[in-house]
């Protein structure tokens, strides 16, 4: 009953208690009517909801993906659950999620924009938008990222340069225990910075440190229980602390980016694109000169596209690197095999992207980390663009849909040992790398991660380069089996706070 008690306390501590109570009663009445009204279509099954609260008492709001996986065992791969008064259809298992996101991409391809993400993005940008604006921004972002070398030699050079800066920071600890998240965040955020702004930042730059810290904090608290309660009852709970912090962070990010954009405008050369922002400004200028009235190339779309890419384009990569170094320290025999393969194939020279095809075990370890780490367990919520009948069930237009990626990455029908760290999932009998369709770490369909190619390159180059130079171990006095693989709470799932030692191999 702890969630219910917390909710009551939130209501009672509202600055407008009387109005909050009246609103509570009104919503209760309307919710009761809607929950138990007569239905004529066969809808997905699910646990019976309470008025207003829905299935809130059954859901662990800190780790809702775990509750939903358990519910899928009882109600099947397509089921309904109520987050407060909000109806959600959950899709579980590889076959179901693939059918919806890939085969029925149009019907399941809209984005559900929760109240907190509307507060932060106002329907602009790439990640939390729909319609023509989203199509235009995504198309432009994909084209621009390709032009700047996503998956090509130009991006490779940027990543390898950043590897050198990261190695120096690791070396400064001289084999003593330290926390990896900040350094890995700075490195991965610098890759997207060089693509967005046309240049990297020094790790000592206070503005950069603030921007990275703010983005990481926002991603973490966006997955908190209090923010999820706000999403369910936005008119009642707009005053909660985490919601205010997220809005403040979004406003500060907007201001910081406008300052950077202003400086880039002052030195803009229409014949040379230094980065994403330059390309956007040049396109915006051309459309203004052509007197295009309904252009989507405006300042808000620019800033929110940059902040979307700055956060989403770096956080998941950094988080995956945190997991993989932790796993190497926990499973030293796996680390041994990676380093043996690197020594045999690459030696002491610099690792290049083209080496990946000759490093199957290293590649398998990276993929298995992504699978087991399950960094974005519920994907970013989708929404149906029209009424749809799916697997015999009727799902109404504008229904929120959770493609439960964690159920895909741990599907017992697809993986030999879904709940253990097993690189063999991605190796054939001859030890060659084996692609697996059920690997959906980047989601799938029209809303799949647009930076997938860049992320894969970063993971390979950062991991391989670090393993060439260092051996990762637990701090003195801690055994490998004492290292915890429990995920922290957040919109994305990182490891709990921990320290590692990076012992130089040279």
URCORCOR-V393213 format. One record per pair of residues at least 24 apart in sequence whose C-alpha atoms are under 7 Angstrom apart, sorted by the first residue. I is the first residue (numbers start at 0). J is the second residue. Records with the same first field share a line. If there is no record, write none. Layout:
# URCORCOR-V393213
I: J, J
This chain:
# URCORCOR-V393213
0: 56
2: 56
3: 56
19: 235
26: 51
27: 51
30: 84
40: 393
41: 392, 393
42: 392, 393, 394
43: 77, 78, 79, 392
44: 74, 78, 79
45: 74, 78, 79, 80
46: 80
48: 81
51: 83, 84
52: 83, 84
53: 81, 82, 83, 84
54: 80, 81, 82, 83
55: 82, 83
60: 224
61: 223, 224, 488
64: 376, 377
68: 406
82: 231
83: 231
84: 231
85: 231
86: 398, 399
87: 398, 399, 400
88: 399, 400, 401
89: 400, 401, 402, 403
90: 401, 402, 403
91: 402, 403, 406, 407
92: 406, 407, 410
93: 407, 410, 437
96: 402
100: 443, 444
101: 443, 444
104: 444, 445
106: 383, 384, 385, 387
107: 381, 382, 383, 384
108: 381, 382, 383, 384, 445, 446
109: 381, 382, 383, 384
110: 380, 381, 382
111: 380, 381, 382, 399
113: 230
114: 230, 233
115: 230
118: 246
119: 246, 249
120: 303
123: 299, 300, 303
124: 300, 301, 303, 304, 307
125: 304, 307
126: 307
132: 295
141: 449
143: 275
147: 194
149: 452, 453
150: 452, 453, 456
157: 190
158: 190, 457
161: 186
162: 461
169: 501
174: 500, 501, 502, 503
175: 500
176: 474, 498, 499, 500
177: 498, 499, 500
178: 497, 498, 499
179: 321
180: 321
183: 317
184: 314, 317
185: 211
187: 313, 316, 317
188: 309, 313
191: 309, 312, 313
194: 274, 275
195: 274, 275, 276, 305
196: 274, 275, 276
197: 273, 274
213: 248
214: 310
215: 314
217: 245
218: 489, 490, 491
219: 488, 489, 490, 491
220: 489
221: 489, 490
222: 488, 489, 490
223: 488, 489
253: 302
256: 302
312: 450
315: 374
316: 454, 458
318: 493
319: 369
320: 458
322: 368, 372, 494
323: 368
324: 471
327: 471
328: 471, 472, 473, 479
329: 479, 480, 482
337: 361
338: 466, 467
341: 467
350: 460, 463, 464
352: 456, 460
359: 431, 432
363: 422, 425, 426, 432
364: 422
367: 420, 421, 422
369: 440
370: 408, 438, 440
371: 420
373: 405
374: 491, 492, 493
375: 491, 492
376: 403, 404, 405
377: 401, 402, 403, 404, 405
378: 402, 403, 404, 442
404: 439
407: 437
408: 437, 438, 439
413: 437
468: 503, 504, 505
469: 501, 502, 503, 504
470: 501, 502, 503, 504
471: 499, 500, 501, 502
472: 499, 500, 501
473: 499, 500
474: 498, 499, 500
